[in-house]
Amino acid sequence: MTVYRVKLTRLAQADLNAAALWIAKDNPAAAGRWLDAAIEAITTLKTLPDRCHPAPESKDLGVEMRQMLFGKRRGIYRAVFCVLGEEVQVIRVLHGMRDSLTYSDLGL
């Protein structure tokens, strides 16, 4: 079984930090727990990243991307990523209720 290297882009890291800061406004302890859980979920992409469904925008944008959903209830987030050889490149981490990504959102 291939073990992939998981890499977060600058935008994905900024997304995680922004979400944690937003959560911390109401509950700093919860923000730390959320960030730990998010990183743990994203790290699971090191094995079988193809288990995740294609991102809805993938076809429209002409970029082969997948998404992994994580979180609970109203706090569902999605990690949008590409598999490049033996590397999983996490492009963005966004709240599940956010509008679809545009090509400029990808930072490519």
C-alpha positions in Angstrom: 0.0 0.0 0.0 1.3 3.4 -0.9 1.8 5.9 1.9 1.4 9.4 0.6 3.0 12.5 1.9 0.4 15.1 2.9 1.3 18.7 2.2 -0.9 21.7 3.0 -0.6 24.7 0.7 -0.1 28.2 2.1 -3.9 28.8 1.5 -5.0 25.6 3.2 -2.9 26.5 6.3 -4.3 30.0 6.3 -7.8 28.5 6.1 -7.2 26.3 9.1 -5.8 29.2 11.1 -8.7 31.5 10.2 -11.3 28.9 11.2 -9.5 28.3 14.5 -9.4 32.0 15.2 -13.1 32.3 14.4 -14.0 29.4 16.8 -11.7 30.9 19.4 -13.8 34.1 19.6 -16.4 32.1 21.5 -14.4 29.3 22.9 -10.6 29.2 22.8 -10.3 25.6 24.2 -12.7 24.4 21.5 -10.6 26.1 18.8 -7.6 24.1 19.9 -9.5 20.9 19.9 -11.0 21.6 16.5 -7.6 22.4 15.0 -6.1 19.1 16.4 -9.1 17.1 15.0 -8.8 18.9 11.6 -5.1 18.1 11.3 -5.8 14.5 12.4 -8.5 14.1 9.8 -6.4 15.6 7.0 -3.5 13.4 8.0 -5.6 10.3 7.2 -5.2 11.2 3.6 -1.8 9.6 3.7 -3.5 6.3 3.1 -6.1 5.8 0.4 -6.8 9.4 -0.6 -8.8 8.0 -3.6 -11.5 6.9 -1.1 -12.7 10.5 -1.2 -15.2 11.7 -3.7 -14.3 14.2 -6.5 -14.9 17.8 -5.5 -18.0 19.2 -7.1 -16.0 22.0 -8.8 -13.5 19.6 -10.2 -15.1 19.1 -13.6 -16.2 22.7 -14.1 -12.7 24.1 -13.2 -10.8 21.4 -15.2 -8.7 20.5 -12.2 -8.8 16.9 -10.9 -9.6 17.5 -7.2 -11.1 15.4 -4.4 -12.6 16.4 -1.1 -12.7 15.0 2.3 -15.5 16.1 4.7 -14.9 16.2 8.4 -16.6 17.7 11.5 -20.0 17.5 13.0 -23.4 19.1 12.6 -23.1 22.8 11.5 -19.3 22.5 11.7 -18.7 20.4 8.6 -15.6 21.4 6.8 -14.1 20.1 3.6 -10.5 19.6 2.7 -10.1 20.0 -1.1 -7.0 18.3 -2.4 -5.1 16.9 -5.4 -3.1 13.7 -5.6 0.2 14.4 -7.4 2.2 11.2 -7.7 2.8 10.1 -4.1 1.9 13.5 -2.6 -1.5 14.7 -1.4 -1.6 18.4 -1.8 -4.4 20.0 0.3 -5.4 23.1 -1.6 -8.1 24.6 0.6 -9.9 23.8 3.9 -13.3 25.4 3.9 -16.6 25.4 5.8 -19.0 23.1 4.1 -21.7 25.8 3.7 -19.3 28.0 1.7 -20.0 28.6 -2.0 -18.2 26.5 -4.6 -14.6 27.3 -5.3 -13.6 29.4 -8.3 -10.4 28.9 -10.2 -8.9 32.0 -8.4 -9.7 30.4 -5.0 -7.3 27.6 -5.8 -4.2 29.8 -5.8 -2.8 27.8 -8.8 
